[in-house]
Amino acid sequence: MNKRGFTLVEMMVVLAIFSVATVVIVDIFMMASKASRRTLAIEKVQSDARYSMEAISKEIKMDMIDYDWGGYVGGINFPEEELALRDADDNLIVFKKSADDCPPETAACLVVSLDGGLTFASITSKGNNVEDLKFYIDPIVDPFKLNALNLYDSDNQPRVTIVLTTKGIGGRPEEQQTIYLETTVSGRIYRR
């Protein structure tokens, strides 16, 4: 009688090949999953940072820099921590980095005040930390105000360079991505 079957050695070889293939497939799946989480984290931080920059840029374009608010002295050499603007109705709008008024689990966020600095609301979303926010204002004097000699101190159109650094806060290292953004915005209003 001729019985055909698998020997123990054949079974061990098949089991070893199947084990190696399974380990390789699981490893590839884990790497793809980690890359996907990293990509999603980067997209979330970038989207939030771009929204924040666009909100500030829109206000700079439509409003005037309030040179009396903070006594801007830095110009392009020394950045400012806050940016104050006046809208068409002379309302004060203030942007700054703050540890207060932030979403839960967020150490620092970008906040805006539409009532002259009395109350602030967060612009950045939960899960994104504002690591750094600087405003470079040029010129440092109001180019639309006459001095004692009845001359203008500057002939430059006001512009603000915004430097923003945000970092995603997540449980896994691949979710903790840092984004650096910088843009320069000129106001559309020219009062001369």
C-alpha positions in Angstrom: 0.0 0.0 0.0 1.4 3.4 -1.1 0.3 6.2 1.2 1.3 9.7 0.1 1.6 12.5 2.6 3.9 15.1 4.0 7.0 14.3 6.0 7.8 16.1 9.2 10.7 17.9 7.5 8.5 19.2 4.7 6.0 20.5 7.3 8.7 22.3 9.2 10.1 23.9 6.0 6.6 25.1 5.0 5.9 26.4 8.5 9.3 28.3 8.5 8.5 29.9 5.1 5.0 30.9 6.2 6.4 32.4 9.4 9.0 34.5 7.6 6.4 35.7 5.1 4.0 36.6 7.9 6.6 38.6 9.8 7.7 40.4 6.6 4.0 41.3 5.7 3.2 42.5 9.2 6.4 44.6 9.3 5.5 46.2 5.9 1.9 46.9 7.2 3.3 48.5 10.4 5.7 50.7 8.4 2.9 51.8 6.1 0.6 52.5 9.1 3.3 54.6 10.8 3.9 56.6 7.6 0.2 57.2 7.1 -0.1 58.5 10.7 2.9 60.7 10.1 1.5 62.1 6.9 -1.9 62.8 8.5 -0.2 64.6 11.4 1.8 66.7 9.1 -1.3 67.6 7.0 -3.2 68.6 10.2 -0.4 70.8 11.6 0.1 72.4 8.1 -3.6 73.0 7.6 -3.9 74.7 11.0 -0.8 76.8 10.6 -1.9 77.9 7.1 -5.3 78.9 8.4 -3.7 80.9 11.2 -1.4 82.7 8.8 -4.2 83.4 6.4 -6.4 84.9 9.2 -3.6 87.2 10.3 -2.7 88.1 6.7 -6.3 89.0 5.8 -6.5 91.4 8.7 -3.1 93.0 7.8 -4.3 93.6 4.2 -7.6 95.1 5.2 -6.6 97.1 8.3 -3.9 99.5 9.5 -1.1 98.8 11.9 -1.8 100.6 15.2 1.7 102.1 15.9 0.5 103.6 19.2 -0.5 100.2 20.7 2.8 98.7 21.6 5.4 101.3 20.8 7.0 99.2 18.1 10.7 99.7 18.3 12.1 96.6 16.7 11.6 97.0 13.0 13.2 94.2 11.1 16.0 93.8 13.7 13.9 92.9 16.7 10.6 91.1 16.5 7.4 92.0 18.3 5.4 89.6 20.4 2.0 91.2 19.6 0.4 92.8 16.5 -2.2 95.5 16.9 -4.4 96.6 14.0 -7.2 99.1 13.5 -10.1 98.2 11.2 -12.1 100.7 9.2 -14.4 101.4 12.2 -11.3 102.1 14.4 -11.8 98.9 16.3 -8.6 97.4 17.8 -7.6 93.9 16.8 -4.7 92.2 18.6 -2.9 89.0 17.7 -0.4 87.2 20.0 0.8 83.9 21.3 -0.7 83.0 24.6 -0.9 80.1 27.1 -4.4 81.3 28.2 -7.6 80.8 26.2 -6.2 77.7 24.5 -8.0 74.5 23.6 -7.6 71.6 26.0 -4.2 69.9 26.2 -2.5 72.8 24.3 0.3 74.6 26.0 0.3 77.7 23.8 -1.8 78.9 21.0 -2.4 81.9 18.7 -5.1 84.1 20.0 -7.0 87.2 18.7 -8.9 89.9 20.4 -11.6 91.9 18.6 -12.3 94.1 21.6 -9.1 95.9 22.1 -7.3 93.3 24.1 -10.0 92.7 26.8 -10.8 89.1 25.8 -9.0 86.7 23.6 -10.1 83.6 21.6 -7.9 80.9 20.1 -7.4 80.7 16.4 -5.3 77.4 16.5 -7.1 74.1 17.0 -6.7 71.4 19.6 -3.7 69.3 19.1 -1.4 72.0 17.8 1.0 74.0 20.0 2.3 77.4 18.9 6.0 77.1 19.6 7.0 80.6 18.3 5.2 83.6 16.9 7.0 86.8 15.9 6.0 89.9 14.0 8.6 92.0 12.2 7.0 95.4 11.5 8.5 97.7 8.9 8.7 100.7 9.1 8.7 101.1 12.9 7.1 104.6 12.6 3.7 105.4 11.2 4.3 106.4 7.5 1.0 108.2 7.3 1.6 110.6 10.3 3.4 113.9 9.8 6.2 114.8 12.3 7.0 118.2 13.9 8.6 119.4 10.6 5.5 118.5 8.7 7.2 115.7 6.9 6.7 111.9 6.9 9.2 109.9 8.8 9.0 107.0 6.3 8.0 106.6 2.7 7.7 102.8 3.0 4.3 101.0 2.7 3.7 99.3 6.1 4.4 95.5 6.0 4.5 92.8 8.5 6.6 89.6 8.3 5.0 86.8 10.3 7.1 83.9 11.6 5.1 81.0 13.0 6.3 77.7 14.3 3.7 75.1 15.3 4.0 71.6 16.6 1.5 68.8 16.6 1.0 67.2 20.0 0.2 63.6 19.9 0.9 60.4 21.8 3.3 58.9 19.2 6.5 60.4 18.0 5.4 60.4 14.3 2.4 62.6 15.3 4.6 65.3 16.8 5.5 67.2 13.7 6.9 70.8 13.6 5.9 73.2 10.9 7.8 76.5 10.2 5.9 79.2 8.2 6.9 82.7 7.2 5.2 85.3 5.1 5.4 89.0 4.5 2.1 91.0 4.1 1.6 94.6 3.0 -1.5 96.5 3.8 -3.8 97.5 0.9 -4.6 100.9 2.5 -2.4 103.8 1.6 -3.5 107.1 3.1 -1.3 109.7 1.3 
